[in-house]
Amino acid sequence: MNETTPSAAAALPGAVPTDAVTPPPGALDQALELIQAGGPVVVILLVFSVVALAIFIMKMIQFQSARLWSRGFVEPALTQARNGRLAEALAGLRGLRSPVAEVMAVAIDGFRHRIAEDRIREEVARIGSARLEELRSYLRVIEVIATLSPLLGLFGTVLGMIDAFRQMEAAGSNVNPAILSGGIWVALLTTAVGLAVAIPAVAMLNWLERTVERAAHTMDDAVTRLFTMPLVASNHGADHGEREAAGLRQPHAQPAE
């Protein structure tokens, strides 16, 4: 009767080697181990990162919906207003969702209805301020996350170092260097996570703020040009007289005595 040796069994098709090496843990398992090692501080930092990313995506959708990067309508509308075709300029602007187009439409509509320049400026300033406030909404949350994340990570590091030295004290003369080294890397983990959350948050905040600033500059520039350009009377009687409404009326010469 032939006996199958262990080496022969390992050579058989489909046989599992007895000295098979356990596969290394996956990325998800390693991430879970790091979260468990970091404790509540790492969990809070991860929540911060999710909140910051969610706000960034929400603002991107808002900016895209408001056509914040579209400025091609500004020059045609200004040209139409300069030529006295206020009705055409107003019709083109009202079909847009851009805050720049909205404040331009308010100014041009005021010109058409011959409203006093001061009242037009006040209404334009009110609407422009409201739209910019909407664009800046929730940016403060990202700023707070970018500021608190490194501090929270440092706080976790301090707590980890305290725990490591407490374990060394409890060990007494039988101090194992692995206790100190293990406690140190776990403590530094929270600082690394805090920086990993704060750096992208700062980048996102600066980009969003810069985008809003550019929109505010475009808005201010377009409205200023509307108030300062000489309006040319059109062939349509309904649009003749906007020069007076825009505050650009020239003084009439006094008759000679």
C-alpha positions in Angstrom: 0.0 0.0 0.0 1.5 3.3 -1.2 1.5 6.2 1.3 1.3 9.8 0.1 4.0 11.9 1.6 3.3 15.5 2.6 5.6 16.8 -0.2 3.7 14.6 -2.7 0.4 15.8 -1.4 1.5 19.4 -1.9 2.4 18.6 -5.5 -1.0 17.3 -6.3 -3.3 19.5 -8.3 -5.6 21.6 -6.1 -3.7 20.8 -3.0 -3.2 23.6 -0.5 0.4 24.0 0.8 0.7 23.5 4.5 3.1 26.4 4.7 0.8 28.9 2.8 1.5 32.5 3.8 -1.5 34.5 5.1 -2.3 37.3 2.6 -1.4 40.8 3.7 -4.3 42.9 5.0 -6.1 45.1 2.4 -6.2 48.9 2.3 -9.6 48.9 4.0 -8.3 46.7 6.9 -5.2 49.0 7.3 -7.4 52.1 7.3 -9.6 50.6 10.0 -6.6 49.7 12.1 -5.3 53.2 11.9 -8.7 54.6 12.8 -8.8 52.3 15.8 -5.3 53.2 16.8 -6.0 56.9 16.5 -9.1 56.8 18.6 -11.8 59.4 18.8 -9.6 62.2 17.5 -9.1 60.5 14.2 -12.8 59.8 13.9 -13.6 63.5 14.5 -11.0 64.5 11.9 -12.5 62.1 9.4 -15.9 63.6 10.0 -14.3 67.0 9.4 -12.9 65.9 6.1 -16.3 64.5 4.9 -18.0 67.7 5.9 -15.4 69.9 4.1 -15.6 67.7 0.9 -19.4 67.8 1.0 -19.5 71.6 1.2 -16.9 71.9 -1.6 -19.0 69.7 -3.9 -22.2 71.6 -2.9 -20.5 75.0 -3.7 -19.2 73.7 -7.0 -22.8 72.7 -8.0 -24.0 76.1 -6.8 -21.3 78.0 -8.8 -22.0 75.9 -11.9 -25.8 76.5 -11.6 -25.2 80.2 -11.2 -22.9 80.3 -14.3 -20.3 81.9 -12.2 -17.5 81.3 -14.8 -19.6 82.6 -17.7 -18.9 86.2 -18.6 -19.5 86.2 -22.3 -22.8 88.0 -21.9 -21.3 91.1 -20.2 -19.9 92.9 -23.3 -22.9 92.3 -25.6 -25.2 93.7 -22.9 -23.0 96.7 -22.4 -22.8 97.3 -26.1 -26.6 97.1 -26.4 -27.0 99.5 -23.5 -24.5 101.9 -25.0 -26.4 102.0 -28.2 -29.7 102.7 -26.4 -31.2 99.2 -27.0 -32.1 98.7 -23.4 -35.0 96.4 -24.0 -32.8 94.0 -26.0 -30.1 94.0 -23.3 -32.7 93.4 -20.6 -34.3 90.5 -22.5 -30.9 88.8 -22.9 -29.9 89.2 -19.3 -33.2 88.1 -17.7 -32.8 84.6 -19.3 -29.6 84.0 -17.3 -29.1 82.8 -13.8 -25.8 84.6 -13.2 -25.7 87.1 -10.3 -23.8 89.4 -12.5 -26.5 89.3 -15.1 -29.1 89.9 -12.4 -27.6 93.1 -11.1 -27.0 94.4 -14.6 -30.7 93.7 -15.4 -31.8 95.6 -12.3 -29.7 98.6 -13.4 -30.9 98.6 -17.0 -34.5 98.1 -15.9 -34.1 101.2 -13.7 -32.8 103.1 -16.6 -35.8 102.1 -18.8 -38.3 103.2 -16.2 -36.4 106.5 -15.6 -35.8 105.8 -11.9 -33.5 108.2 -10.0 -29.8 107.1 -10.2 -29.5 107.0 -6.4 -32.4 104.5 -6.0 -31.0 102.3 -8.8 -27.6 102.2 -7.1 -29.2 101.3 -3.8 -31.2 98.5 -5.3 -28.2 97.2 -7.3 -26.1 97.2 -4.1 -28.8 95.4 -2.1 -29.2 92.6 -4.6 -25.5 92.3 -5.3 -24.7 92.0 -1.6 -27.5 89.4 -1.1 -26.2 87.3 -4.0 -22.6 87.5 -2.8 -23.7 86.4 0.6 -25.3 83.4 -0.9 -22.1 82.5 -2.7 -20.1 82.9 0.5 -22.4 80.7 2.5 -20.8 77.7 4.3 -17.3 78.9 3.5 -16.9 79.8 7.2 -17.4 76.1 8.0 -14.5 75.1 5.8 -12.4 77.8 7.4 -13.1 76.5 10.9 -12.3 72.9 9.8 -9.0 74.1 8.2 -8.1 75.9 11.5 -9.2 73.3 14.0 -7.9 70.2 12.3 -4.1 70.7 13.0 -4.9 71.8 16.5 -7.1 68.8 17.1 -4.4 66.5 15.7 -1.8 68.1 18.0 -4.2 67.6 20.9 -4.4 63.9 20.1 -0.6 63.7 19.9 -0.3 65.2 23.4 -2.8 62.7 24.7 -1.0 59.8 23.0 2.4 60.9 24.5 0.9 61.1 27.9 -0.5 57.6 27.6 2.8 56.3 26.4 4.8 57.7 29.3 2.1 56.5 31.7 2.6 53.0 30.4 6.4 53.3 30.8 5.9 54.5 34.4 3.6 51.5 35.1 6.2 49.1 33.7 8.8 50.3 36.2 12.2 48.8 35.7 10.9 46.3 33.1 10.5 49.0 30.5 10.1 47.6 27.0 11.3 50.0 24.3 8.4 48.8 22.1 6.0 50.4 24.5 7.5 53.9 24.0 7.9 53.5 20.2 4.4 52.2 19.8 2.9 55.0 21.8 4.9 57.6 19.9 3.8 56.5 16.4 0.2 56.2 17.5 0.4 59.7 19.0 2.0 61.2 15.9 -0.8 59.6 13.8 -3.3 62.1 14.9 -1.1 65.0 13.9 -0.6 63.5 10.4 -4.3 63.0 10.0 -5.0 66.6 11.2 -2.6 68.0 8.6 -4.0 65.7 5.9 -7.5 67.2 6.6 -6.3 70.8 7.0 -4.2 71.1 3.8 -6.9 70.2 1.3 -9.4 72.3 3.3 -7.2 75.4 3.0 -6.8 74.8 -0.7 -10.5 74.4 -1.3 -11.3 77.5 0.8 -8.8 79.7 -1.1 -10.1 78.6 -4.4 -13.8 79.1 -3.5 -13.0 82.5 -2.0 -11.1 83.6 -5.1 -14.0 82.5 -7.3 -16.4 84.6 -5.3 -14.0 87.6 -5.4 -13.8 87.4 -9.2 -17.5 87.3 -9.5 -17.8 90.3 -7.2 -15.2 92.2 -9.3 -17.0 91.4 -12.5 -20.3 92.5 -11.0 -18.9 95.8 -9.7 -17.1 96.5 -13.0 -20.2 95.8 -15.1 -22.5 98.0 -13.0 -19.9 100.8 -12.9 -19.6 100.8 -16.7 -23.4 100.9 -17.0 -23.6 104.0 -14.8 -20.7 105.8 -16.6 -21.2 105.0 -20.2 -22.9 107.5 -22.5 -26.3 106.0 -23.5 -27.1 106.7 -27.2 -30.8 107.2 -28.0 -32.3 104.3 -30.0 -34.8 104.5 -32.8 -37.4 103.2 -30.4 -39.3 106.0 -28.6 -39.7 103.7 -25.5 -36.0 103.7 -25.0 -35.4 107.5 -25.5 -34.7 109.2 -22.2 -32.6 106.7 -20.4 -29.7 109.2 -20.4 -31.7 111.3 -17.9 -32.7 108.2 -15.8 -29.0 107.1 -15.5 -27.9 110.5 -14.1 -26.0 111.3 -17.3 -28.2 114.2 -18.3 -26.2 117.2 -19.5 -27.2 120.6 -18.1 -29.1 122.8 -20.6 -27.6 126.1 -21.6 -29.3 129.1 -20.0 -30.8 131.6 -22.4 -28.9 134.8 -22.8 -30.4 137.8 -21.1 
